[in-house]
Amino acid sequence: MIRAFLALDISDEVKKNLADFIEPTQAQTSGIKWVEPKNYHVTFKFFGNVDEEKMKPRIERIVETNVGALSPVSLSAVGIGCFPKWEYPRVIWAGLQGET
């Protein structure tokens, strides 16, 4: 089983900007495992735990059929949030607006 999701990679420039924005918060917190900037991404669909052998061909087919012809888009981050709650965040996210 693997935790699978469909995601969009973001440019190195955006990753650096996000890392610079997050760095002051990282310095003020302890006990939190932060994601490395190289792993920052935009998640479109979270599939959860799936059987890799069964799902990989299906996901690859969906991506090849629907994503291959996409052009670059311009997005801006608007607002942040987290889940499940701010006291014990598991994921911190940024909302997006633009060419969606």
PyMOL commands that set and color helices and strands:
alter all, ss='L'
color gray80, all
select helices_A, chain A and resi 12-28+37-39+52-66
alter helices_A, ss='H'
color red, helices_A
select strands_A, chain A and resi 2-9+41-50+75-83+91-98
alter strands_A, ss='S'
color yellow, strands_A
deselect
rebuild
show_as cartoon
